[in-house]
Amino acid sequence: MPKHAETRNLPWSAQQMYDLVADVESYPQFLPWNTAARIRARRPGPDGSEIIDADLVISFKVFRERFGSRVTLFPAEKRIETDYLDGPFSHLHSGWEFADRPEGGCEVRFFVDFEFRNAILRKVIGVVFGEAMHRIVRAFEDRARALYGSGRAAESHSA
């Protein structure tokens, strides 16, 4: 089961980074391997949350897979949780947390835990998983730079 966790200190505000990650419809514009995004439903959740059911299409080499996920936005906490609905995974859970730093910028925490049902896909992703996760996190950082401008140099570390 591939798992990845990463914490990055970035020069943008927690609100800016939360808004960027919450904008699921824009993922195909900047995320590697994401070729399409469609919102199935959007509704209020409990305690001020918002629930988005979305389909994403992922293309990697000869593989092209659609999967459904439930994205729960917690705007007051600046937290986003994603759970698997349907598609090629046996399970998928990921999350983002954003917190402003007293010295400016924000701390971003990201984790993902998933497994493909298909043994071939499991082997393919196993070979490139670490680099793929780093590329995805960098794509969000590059998107922030494009939307919000540069900032001071960002610090990072992986867990």
N, C-alpha and C positions, 0 to 999 in steps of 0.2 A: 504494500500500500504506500504509494508516494505521499509524503508529508513534507511541507516546507513552511518555515516561519522566518520572517524577516522584519527587522525594525530599522526605519530610516528617519534621520532628522533632516527635514527639508526646509527651505527658506520661505515657503508659502504658509498661509494661515490654515488652521485645522478646517475652517469653514470652506475655504477654497478647495482643499483636497477632498473633503467630504462631497462637495458638489460635483467635482470631477468624476469620482468613482460612482456616485449615485446616478450619473447620466448614462445609463446602460445603452440607450439608443445610439449613442455616439461611439461605442466600442469599435465597430468596424472601421472607423476613420483612423484609428491609431494603434489598436492592439494587434500584435502579431498573430497570425493564423485565424483571426476572427473575421469571417467574410460577410456575416449578416447578423442582425439583431432585430427581433420583433417582440413588441410588448403584447402579451395575450390579455392581461388584465392588470388594473391598478386600482387599489382600494385602501381605505383607511384601516389601520390595524389597531390593536389595543394600546392604550397609554400614549397616544400621539404618534405611533409608528405608522409607516406606510408600507403596504405589501405590493410588490410587483411580481407578476408571473411573466417570465420572458423566455423566448427561444433564442439561442445563439447557434450559429453554424460555425464549426471549426474545421479548417482545411489544413492538412499537414501531409505533404508528399502525395501519395495516392489515396489517402484517407480523407473523407469528407463526412462529417457527422453533425447532426442536429441534436441539441439537448435542451431540455426545459429545466428551468431553475426558478426557485422562489427567492426573491431578494427582499429582505426586510430592512427598511431604512428606519433608523432611530435618530432623528435630527437633533433632539435635545442632548443626546449623549455623543453625537457625531460618531456613530457606530453603524456598520452595515454587516449583515449576516446573509449568507447565501446557502440554500439547501437544494438538493437534487429533486427534480420532479420525474423526468423521464428521459430516455435516450441510451447512450452506449455505456454508461457508468453503472457499477454496482452500488456505489455511493459517492457523494460529493458534499463537502461542507467547507466553506471558507468564510473568512471574516476580515474586516478592516476596522481599526480604531484610530481616531485622530485626536490629538491633544495639543493645544497651544503650549509653547514653551515660554517661560518668563523672559528669556533672552531674545525672543522673536522666532518666527518660524513655527514648525510643529513637529511632533513625533508621530510617525505613522507606523502602526503595527499591522502586519498582514500574515495570515496563515491560510493554508489550504491542505485538505486531506481528501484524497479521492482514489478510486480504483476503477479501471475499465473492466467490463465484463469479458471482452474479447482478449484472449491470451496473446494474440499477435500485437494488438494495440498496447497491451501491458508491457511487452518486451520492447517495442519501439520507443514508448515514452520513458521507459526505464533508462535507456541509453542517454537520452537528452534532457531528462527531467530537471536537473539542477540548473542547467543553462537556460532552459525554457522559462523557469520561474523567475530567474534574474532578468531575463529579457522582458517579461510581462511587467514586472515592477518598474523597470527602467522606462518602459513605454508610458506608464502613468506619469512618471517624473518628466519625461520629454513633453508629454501633452500639457502638463502644468506650466512648463517653461514657455511653450507656444501660446498658451492662453493668458498667462499672468506675468510673463517676462522673466528675466533671469533672477537673480537673488544672490545672496552670498553663497559660497561653496557649500554644498550639502555634505553632511557626515553620514556614515551608514555603518551598520553591522548586521550580520545574519545570526540567527539563532538555530 
